[in-house]
Amino acid sequence: MLTTAGPCDCDTALGHLVRASGRGARPQAHAARKLAAKGWSNARIARSLAQREQARARHTARADTDLARWEGFLAAVLESGVAYIGLVLHCYEGPVAAGVALTDRHIVPVSRETPSLRDALASMREDCRYDFRAHRDRAVAAVASSLAP
């Protein structure tokens, strides 16, 4: 099932930490040196670096909102009694019908004591299956089994 109504969900926050580390964010000093070597003025370099930082801050704010939405969705599904829900992050470069070749599988236990799912969601790798599983307390499970006919 696709999780976007449009043709693309390229700005998803799922896996954004992995994608950001893969791009190798350059330190500002390095970027400034490269721009200076191209003949840019100090004022133009400062504006460019400030704009990059503003864009990074906007992206972080959008990512936090998106991750909170995913976190709420997963919590609601698991609290409804579903044992687990699987998610796969895949960036299509062709038709959706082409399918996805999974490279790995991760089980992510989720309970009320889990401080946040955001790190797991933000660190998802492409083409890996993540099973977010409801972690049931043994005492709750024992009570539930004693009530069963």
Beta strands, then each sheet from edge to edge (+ up, - down):
strand 1: 84-88
strand 2: 104-110
strand 3: 128-134
sheet 1: 1+ 3- 2-
end
